[in-house]
Amino acid sequence: MTKTDVFPGSTRLIEGHMPPSSLLLIGPSGIGKTIFGKQFLYNGLMHDEPGIYLSTDESPERIAESMKSFGFNVDAYKSNGTLRVVDCYSWRIGNRLNKHSVSNPADLATVSAAIDYARQGLNKTRLVLDSITGLMTICSHNLTYFSKFLQILVAKTRATSSNAIFLVSPEAHDQVFMSYLREIFDGTLEMKMETERNQSGEEIKRLLRLFSLKGAKHKTQWTPFEINDNGIRLKNEKELRCVMCSRLIDWQPHSEVIEGKEYSFDSLECSNTYKRLRSLYGPSFE
Amino acid sequence: MEKEDISDIEFQHDQKWQLKAIKRFQSFKNQLFEDQDLDCLLLDTSPGIRYWSINSLAMANMLFLVMKTSDMDIEGTKKMVNDIYDVLTKYGKSKDYIILNKIPEVENSHGLWSDTTELAWAEELQKDIGTQVVGSVPCFCDIQFSKHEFLFAIKKPDHPFSKKVVELAERMEKLC
């Protein structure tokens, strides 16, 4: 199997296998958190991991449509029940569109029950909660209760070795709440925007970093990303390619000094193959 | 692009092209293992010192040299081991082994060749060449002179030849 991203760019940010995790994704509105969550869910569906999408801001139809616009066609998964949308949006218009719709998301017990119901019959799942901010604005509970609700969700996710991403817009919450949140999850992903001046004027640059992740070695620096027709793609500040197989080196290169010159390889195997060929062909093998 | 003959590939392209081709080959090999989740990839090549042979040998983690028991094969193998294989196996975990080919079976040769003599001969060869003999492929006239070509070991799994091939494959697997 190919090195598959669990979430967009995870193979570049995490060394080796990513442990099942509940991650908090922090980023300002409009940066691409929702697309990120949808892509994470779709990656799972493509690898037979059922998905649960809790949305406070979009109807199930709109979710499917927007996913399709990035090439994430989920019609078949919705039909066979491997993608379930816990709809915390449609209560506003009085519609009960599907069996996973929540009629009163102001009550977190109802939301929790709807997620449990959506999990029924599924083992390892991927959950996206989009978003904590949306849920906070409609629920009528205090911080402690809300925090408990999230802790239970995380514990249930861990119990089934599942993955989950919880989206939050930090500008809508105070520092105390954000500090609480960071404590609850196994890891934190952060997104930010920077404005760059270039010849064609000002350009917005999107950046992502994996601030923390329990149980895995990972990069912590900001990595630029773009949103294109296929969703989110991490960009390279500087491309480093293997001298032997010319492949883009996502993680740390395997470096070797050969005859006084440093070479970067994708793996130890590429390095050994290079040395074997060089010993046969001589220094002209570059 | 027109299909090229393998000898044309060697003679019509310069060394720069050849080196680029090796890199593409390595990249393809990496992709195969990652995308197709392969356990093992067999590269079948001649033991010569042509580009395609050397490149395949350099790509491999393990070299199995298939040789017959004639004096010419033994001498040729010795030379290859000294000139090429020793250099290739210097880097990484790569190791070279010998597989004896077309070994007469006792039933076919009226006792002139037996498992015991094969073993003694293999040991002698190991000492002489300095490379471990993994096993042998027996020689059977009914296969050698068969009118049709087919996957013999699959079609006739109970034939002594097939059993010996399975045994050899198991030994090779243990070395991986």
Contacts between the chains, C-beta under 8 A, distances in Angstrom:
chain1	res1	chain2	res2	distance
A	1	B	34	7.3
A	1	B	35	7.3
A	1	B	37	4.8
A	2	B	34	5.2
A	2	B	35	4.8
A	3	B	34	6.1
A	244	B	23	6.3
A	244	B	26	5.4
A	245	B	23	6.1
A	245	B	26	4.3
A	245	B	27	4.0
A	245	B	30	5.4
A	246	B	23	5.5
A	246	B	24	7.9
A	246	B	27	5.8
A	247	B	27	5.9
A	247	B	30	6.6
A	266	B	30	7.3
A	267	B	30	7.8
A	268	B	92	7.2
A	269	B	61	7.4
A	269	B	92	6.9
A	270	B	26	6.6
A	270	B	30	7.6
A	272	B	91	4.4
A	272	B	92	3.3
A	272	B	94	7.2
A	273	B	26	5.9
A	273	B	58	5.7
A	273	B	59	5.9
A	273	B	92	7.8
A	275	B	91	4.3
A	275	B	92	8.0
A	276	B	57	8.0
A	276	B	58	4.2
A	276	B	87	7.1
A	276	B	88	5.0
A	276	B	90	7.7
A	276	B	91	5.2
A	276	B	92	7.6
A	276	B	94	7.6
A	277	B	22	6.4
A	277	B	54	7.9
A	277	B	55	7.3
A	277	B	58	4.7
A	279	B	87	5.0
A	279	B	88	7.9
A	279	B	90	7.1
A	279	B	91	7.5
A	280	B	54	5.8
A	280	B	58	6.7
A	280	B	84	7.3
A	280	B	87	6.3
A	280	B	88	7.5
A	281	B	15	7.7
A	281	B	19	7.4
A	284	B	15	6.5
A	284	B	19	7.9
A	285	B	19	5.9
A	286	B	19	7.5
